[in-house]
């Protein structure tokens, strides 16, 4: 009997899929970013133009390592925008910080700001009703990248169209009036913005003004008008006015915790000083690197990939490479390249997540199998230590912390030869290289590069396990604490069955999926 029922369900499912297809793009209207000249008279334009005039060819950069600074900077741009906001994200949580930024976008639209909101569709189900409500505003347009035709569980989309559904838009950018932009590793949500200050490399963004902002806007236009971006109304059902009002009320619902958090954000000294001559701006030649949106359909040429752009700008490291990546899957080809660098005298330091710290355990298997080989080549490996929940003290003005911010490394950055630094969304894994689209800055700044090297010298050893090989070739983890060392001969804070799973998955040919 159950076989017949399963067969009937399967036939219905196949019939639904057969009748489903992506909407026609011919009714979609293309649009472009406003030029910096067109927004020169805005408040941001009047503030930024005199600063950039003194630094022709350079961009002003503020690195945003602290979680609340990163959130406050986005709120500042949303509240300051007068003509346009171009927003592009992989994840936008249905939580306090996600709703606060939605409020800011809606308030901007009410001021007459044009808001273009581009979301990768993989994680939009929890916020779909809110996106529909926002999209009803005449000044807000929402589009979805590589959308799922069946709006139910995303699993159906992977089953029916895996080749396309497996390719996601991992870019993150937040651009106001084409005058200032924020790019980096953070998505939008409490687990990205409410972490404790001082958590080493929890995440990293960069706020930029100057020439590179127009490059980010041009890249946004490519994605916004690409064959992978579909209007929200072409994919979803409309909602009535009563439901829209109810949904908007939910977005603007006030909570005491939200108010306390906003008070702490508004007190951030960095944000108050950010765009002033005396502020923390670092002026440097900055190049945006990204994938062409056609990568989302598997159609990008090699020269249209971010890996090509990074290689073209940076070239081959000659003296040093300091690399931070939460998901580090070097693959056999990558290991050979790193070995060749090390053999040529390049000093290589790599920081990634430990098994206990990672939020995607299966990805650890794509890294763990190469550790001994990398160490034998003289490469220094560090694995971020997790922060157990019972050791985390959360102040009253902080939102609850989730796994990513509380325990994991999430920043994506590297420094080369003490001269150049990358900050962006690119993980050093096959998914970032071959499947997802990515975005980042390469900043010609000895100051930033040396800061990264200094962090590896003074901070990383006390926040991460250093991996070493014993005289017999066995792997062990060195944990440094104030006044004493602890040696771990197995993966710290892991069980035997977890280690067995890592070894099993490391034998499978799945690196390309990780």
JOKA-V271853 format. One record per pair of residues at least 6 apart in sequence whose ideal C-beta (glycine too) atoms are under 6 Angstrom apart, sorted by the first residue. I is the first residue (numbers start at 1). J is the second residue. If there is no record, write none. Layout:
# JOKA-V271853
i & j
I & J
I & J
This chain:
# JOKA-V271853
i & j
17 & 160
20 & 149
23 & 230
23 & 234
28 & 231
30 & 225
32 & 221
33 & 178
33 & 217
33 & 221
34 & 83
34 & 84
34 & 178
36 & 178
36 & 214
39 & 45
39 & 83
39 & 177
39 & 178
39 & 179
40 & 49
42 & 82
42 & 83
42 & 177
43 & 80
44 & 80
44 & 177
44 & 179
44 & 180
45 & 179
47 & 275
48 & 179
48 & 209
52 & 210
55 & 283
58 & 283
58 & 284
58 & 285
59 & 208
59 & 210
59 & 211
59 & 212
59 & 286
60 & 209
60 & 210
60 & 281
60 & 283
61 & 206
61 & 208
61 & 282
61 & 443
62 & 207
62 & 274
62 & 280
63 & 206
64 & 70
64 & 73
64 & 205
65 & 204
66 & 197
67 & 193
67 & 195
68 & 265
68 & 268
69 & 268
69 & 270
70 & 186
70 & 205
71 & 97
71 & 193
71 & 265
72 & 265
72 & 268
72 & 271
73 & 182
73 & 207
73 & 271
74 & 174
75 & 104
76 & 271
77 & 176
77 & 180
78 & 104
78 & 108
81 & 108
81 & 113
81 & 176
81 & 177
83 & 177
84 & 114
84 & 177
85 & 108
85 & 113
85 & 115
85 & 176
86 & 116
86 & 175
86 & 220
87 & 117
87 & 174
88 & 118
88 & 171
88 & 173
88 & 220
89 & 119
89 & 172
89 & 187
89 & 188
90 & 120
90 & 170
90 & 187
91 & 123
91 & 187
92 & 98
92 & 127
92 & 188
93 & 189
94 & 126
94 & 127
95 & 189
95 & 190
96 & 190
96 & 258
96 & 399
97 & 190
97 & 193
98 & 188
98 & 189
99 & 251
101 & 188
102 & 251
103 & 252
105 & 115
109 & 115
109 & 137
109 & 139
109 & 140
114 & 139
115 & 140
116 & 141
117 & 142
118 & 143
118 & 224
119 & 144
120 & 145
120 & 168
120 & 169
121 & 144
121 & 146
121 & 147
121 & 148
122 & 168
129 & 247
130 & 247
130 & 251
131 & 142
131 & 232
132 & 236
132 & 239
133 & 244
133 & 247
133 & 248
134 & 140
135 & 142
135 & 232
136 & 244
142 & 232
143 & 229
143 & 231
144 & 230
145 & 169
145 & 228
145 & 229
146 & 228
146 & 296
147 & 230
147 & 235
148 & 154
148 & 157
150 & 156
150 & 157
157 & 165
158 & 165
167 & 296
167 & 435
168 & 436
169 & 437
170 & 425
170 & 436
170 & 438
171 & 425
171 & 437
171 & 439
172 & 425
173 & 181
173 & 183
173 & 216
174 & 182
175 & 181
175 & 216
175 & 217
178 & 217
180 & 209
181 & 208
181 & 213
181 & 216
182 & 205
182 & 207
183 & 439
184 & 204
184 & 205
184 & 206
184 & 423
185 & 203
185 & 204
185 & 410
185 & 411
185 & 412
185 & 425
186 & 192
186 & 203
186 & 205
190 & 399
191 & 402
191 & 404
191 & 405
194 & 398
194 & 399
194 & 401
195 & 202
195 & 401
195 & 405
200 & 459
200 & 463
201 & 324
201 & 409
201 & 411
202 & 405
203 & 410
203 & 411
204 & 411
204 & 413
204 & 423
206 & 423
206 & 441
212 & 286
212 & 288
215 & 288
216 & 288
219 & 290
222 & 293
223 & 293
226 & 293
228 & 293
228 & 296
260 & 397
261 & 399
264 & 397
273 & 279
284 & 443
284 & 444
284 & 445
285 & 444
286 & 441
286 & 443
287 & 313
287 & 442
288 & 441
289 & 306
289 & 309
289 & 310
289 & 440
289 & 442
290 & 306
290 & 439
291 & 305
291 & 306
291 & 437
291 & 438
292 & 300
292 & 304
294 & 300
295 & 437
296 & 437
302 & 308
306 & 438
307 & 433
313 & 442
314 & 416
314 & 420
317 & 341
317 & 346
317 & 416
317 & 417
318 & 417
319 & 417
320 & 347
320 & 417
321 & 346
321 & 348
321 & 416
322 & 349
322 & 415
322 & 452
322 & 453
322 & 456
323 & 350
323 & 414
324 & 351
324 & 411
324 & 413
325 & 352
325 & 412
325 & 427
325 & 428
326 & 353
326 & 409
326 & 410
327 & 363
327 & 427
327 & 429
328 & 352
328 & 367
328 & 428
329 & 366
329 & 367
329 & 429
329 & 430
329 & 511
329 & 514
330 & 370
331 & 511
335 & 370
335 & 373
339 & 377
342 & 348
342 & 377
342 & 378
342 & 379
348 & 379
349 & 380
349 & 456
350 & 381
351 & 382
351 & 460
353 & 384
353 & 408
353 & 409
354 & 383
354 & 384
354 & 465
355 & 364
355 & 491
355 & 494
356 & 386
356 & 493
357 & 384
357 & 386
357 & 407
357 & 408
358 & 364
359 & 403
359 & 404
359 & 408
362 & 505
363 & 514
364 & 502
365 & 502
365 & 505
365 & 506
366 & 511
366 & 514
368 & 502
368 & 506
369 & 506
375 & 469
381 & 467
382 & 460
382 & 464
382 & 466
383 & 464
383 & 465
384 & 409
384 & 464
385 & 464
386 & 407
387 & 406
387 & 407
404 & 410
412 & 424
412 & 426
412 & 427
413 & 422
413 & 423
414 & 422
415 & 421
415 & 449
415 & 452
418 & 446
418 & 449
418 & 450
419 & 446
419 & 449
420 & 442
420 & 444
421 & 443
421 & 445
421 & 448
421 & 449
422 & 440
422 & 442
423 & 441
424 & 439
424 & 440
425 & 438
425 & 439
426 & 432
426 & 438
426 & 440
429 & 514
430 & 511
430 & 512
432 & 438
461 & 480
462 & 480
465 & 477
465 & 479
466 & 478
467 & 477
468 & 476
468 & 478
470 & 476
476 & 487
476 & 489
477 & 488
477 & 492
479 & 486
491 & 499
